């Protein structure tokens, strides 16, 4: 099984154009040090921009993506066998330990309102 997280809705295009993302997501050779390093984080907050016009699908900002072989139906991180069941990156472990959070921000790509910074993001950085 494999997990795909990228800005490409076309799986074939993704495979040809995005070797780096596939490697980071442990799609080919599994590199245990990627998981080891991610698990060193005190916490990880994944931010999805609800009106993102750059990242497709938006759910990839939370490690979701299209179900294999098409570009309509989505699957969440928790439905991805490689990233969740096999826990290749340590995201499930972070979640089980209460160190993985999902934050939805109203707006376009990387457009974080000051109130969100002050109320939602900065408090998460204090520990």
Secondary structure in CASP SS format (residue, H / E / C, confidence):
PFRMAT SS
TARGET T0000
AUTHOR 0000-0000-0000
METHOD secondary structure of the structure
MODEL  1
X C 1.00
X C 1.00
X C 1.00
X C 1.00
X C 1.00
X C 1.00
X C 1.00
X C 1.00
X C 1.00
X C 1.00
X H 1.00
X H 1.00
X H 1.00
X H 1.00
X H 1.00
X H 1.00
X H 1.00
X C 1.00
X H 1.00
X H 1.00
X H 1.00
X H 1.00
X H 1.00
X H 1.00
X C 1.00
X C 1.00
X C 1.00
X C 1.00
X C 1.00
X C 1.00
X C 1.00
X H 1.00
X H 1.00
X H 1.00
X H 1.00
X H 1.00
X H 1.00
X H 1.00
X C 1.00
X C 1.00
X C 1.00
X C 1.00
X C 1.00
X E 1.00
X E 1.00
X E 1.00
X E 1.00
X E 1.00
X E 1.00
X C 1.00
X C 1.00
X C 1.00
X C 1.00
X C 1.00
X C 1.00
X C 1.00
X C 1.00
X H 1.00
X H 1.00
X H 1.00
X H 1.00
X H 1.00
X C 1.00
X C 1.00
X E 1.00
X E 1.00
X C 1.00
X C 1.00
X C 1.00
X C 1.00
X C 1.00
X C 1.00
X C 1.00
X E 1.00
X E 1.00
X C 1.00
X H 1.00
X H 1.00
X H 1.00
X C 1.00
X H 1.00
X H 1.00
X H 1.00
X H 1.00
X H 1.00
X C 1.00
X C 1.00
X C 1.00
X C 1.00
X C 1.00
X H 1.00
X H 1.00
X H 1.00
X H 1.00
X H 1.00
X H 1.00
X C 1.00
X C 1.00
X C 1.00
X E 1.00
X E 1.00
X E 1.00
X E 1.00
X E 1.00
X E 1.00
X C 1.00
X C 1.00
X C 1.00
X C 1.00
X C 1.00
X C 1.00
X C 1.00
X C 1.00
X H 1.00
X H 1.00
X H 1.00
X H 1.00
X H 1.00
X H 1.00
X H 1.00
X H 1.00
X H 1.00
X H 1.00
X H 1.00
X H 1.00
X C 1.00
X C 1.00
END
